[in-house]
């Protein structure tokens, strides 16, 4: 059954027309909206002077877009402050990097209230509302206070941390209570779901039975909905790449060398420092690889205005330079490092031209790069994926070479095994990985979530008191 209208709310809206080029999530959401005649609501991406923050409405590619400007002080408090300097590290188990400021939390609440105020006026009676990610936890609670009774679901793209970590946040109860204003909460993996259930029971005196969780006087539905990629689109790019001039150039540059590839936003959760270190260990242990392999790391700058990100970037520059300084020869530079976003077609070609995909985050909700790398491979001669045990994707992509990214020796050894792996085993693993990626694609993710949201019981003010 299709909802009368789907309303998607996410911090960033669009692009709609260039969604295929932006890739990942944008494609999945645009398709969901197209199927369900939808509205997409969120931040405009612009900072406006205080008091002049406006709501923009437009029709783009057949969809309604409604976006709000944020004032600079809101971007500082809500976005750079509470979202990216407090919640993001906390959700990735990095209490050491968390910077909690009550003023930032107040800003987070007030931006969510402002979003709710604007959105509540746009909603129709039969709408189904799907809210995305940690920027917007209090949105449903704010909407409920404005008498919104439609079904509202929430999907968390990041991991859900253990209760011991979450409860270090002084406002954890306020956030958990806010989650109970949704009708359905979706997580990436059964492990995240289990940690949420455990948190509700241990920290909130709630109850958890199957897909029902109750606390704060409400019972809601929960589930694991693993996100996937748009496989067809990636195949199209990767399978046409070998005929292109750009691809021929990529091969020429390699001159028969084996390429290891990493593609990540420049974020400390992605494990780039330890990956460089592991690559250095690999080179040290396998001198015969010298001159024969290169590591291409593509890492566009992300959240560059936040101090911890700037520090991290400098450290990474140093680490890449250290490996190059130690091993490079006049005719061979082992680490190639690009700080840029690339078009999807180029990315697909680079994946395909790479013998090993190195995806080693310290912690990650899912990780779409791992799936993109596999989907881009030539099934007759596929490359090998080295994947962190701490990415959500490792729960599903069991035939990758799974590593503990904290163990540099183990990661280096996996790089070696990946490069040396015989073709029969590469094919066997690739086939098994593709079975998951084909079945659990982005279309299935959104259809499963929307169906579960529609089946969730309608909002009632107070259901069961936890007993
Ligand atoms: P991210 O942390 O952004 O997403 P990921 O899942 O790897 O991580 O997705 C990144 C996307 O950006 C991929 O589609 C990738 O191709 C693209 N990308 C990265 N570097 C690029 C570059 N240089 N040029 C062009 N494109 C680039 C969050 C969570 C993840 C979760 C996703 C989806 O942190 O855990 O998997 O949402 O839920």
Boltz pocket constraint, residues with backbone or C-beta under 6 A from the ligand:
constraints:
  - pocket:
      binder: B
      contacts: [[A, 22], [A, 23], [A, 24], [A, 25], [A, 157], [A, 158], [A, 227], [A, 263], [A, 264], [A, 265], [A, 298], [A, 299], [A, 300], [A, 340], [A, 341], [A, 342], [A, 343], [A, 344], [A, 347], [A, 364], [A, 365], [A, 366], [A, 367], [A, 368], [A, 369], [A, 370], [A, 372]]
      max_distance: 6.0
